[in-house]
Amino acid sequence: MVAPQKNINGFNHNIKQVLRQTNYGSFYAMTALLLRIFSIF
């Protein structure tokens, strides 16, 4: 039972990494969009 549990933990860790990357990507996109909007004014 130890090996399957380790695989499940690794799978969850990969999902967390992907979510973290997408969150940072959307945050970076939003900041770039806001900077572009503010540069117009």
C-alpha positions as CSV (number, residue, x, y, z in Angstrom):
1,M,0.0,0.0,0.0
2,V,3.0,2.3,0.3
3,A,3.9,2.5,-3.4
4,P,0.4,3.4,-4.6
5,Q,0.1,6.1,-2.0
6,K,3.4,7.5,-3.1
7,N,2.2,7.6,-6.7
8,I,-1.0,9.3,-5.7
9,N,1.0,11.9,-3.7
10,G,3.2,12.5,-6.7
11,F,0.2,12.9,-8.9
12,N,-1.3,15.5,-6.6
13,H,2.0,17.3,-6.4
14,N,2.1,17.5,-10.2
15,I,-1.5,18.9,-10.3
16,K,-0.5,21.5,-7.7
17,Q,2.6,22.5,-9.7
18,V,0.5,22.9,-12.9
19,L,-2.2,24.9,-11.0
20,R,0.5,27.1,-9.5
21,Q,2.1,27.7,-12.9
22,T,-1.3,28.6,-14.5
23,N,-2.1,30.9,-11.6
24,Y,1.2,32.7,-12.0
25,G,0.7,32.9,-15.7
26,S,-2.8,34.4,-15.4
27,F,-1.5,36.8,-12.8
28,Y,1.4,37.9,-15.0
29,A,-1.0,38.3,-17.9
30,M,-3.4,40.4,-15.8
31,T,-0.5,42.7,-14.6
32,A,0.7,43.1,-18.2
33,L,-2.8,44.0,-19.3
34,L,-3.2,46.5,-16.4
35,L,0.2,48.1,-17.2
36,R,-0.8,48.3,-20.9
37,I,-4.1,50.0,-19.9
38,F,-2.4,52.5,-17.5
39,S,0.3,53.3,-20.1
40,I,-2.6,54.5,-22.5
41,F,-3.7,57.1,-19.9
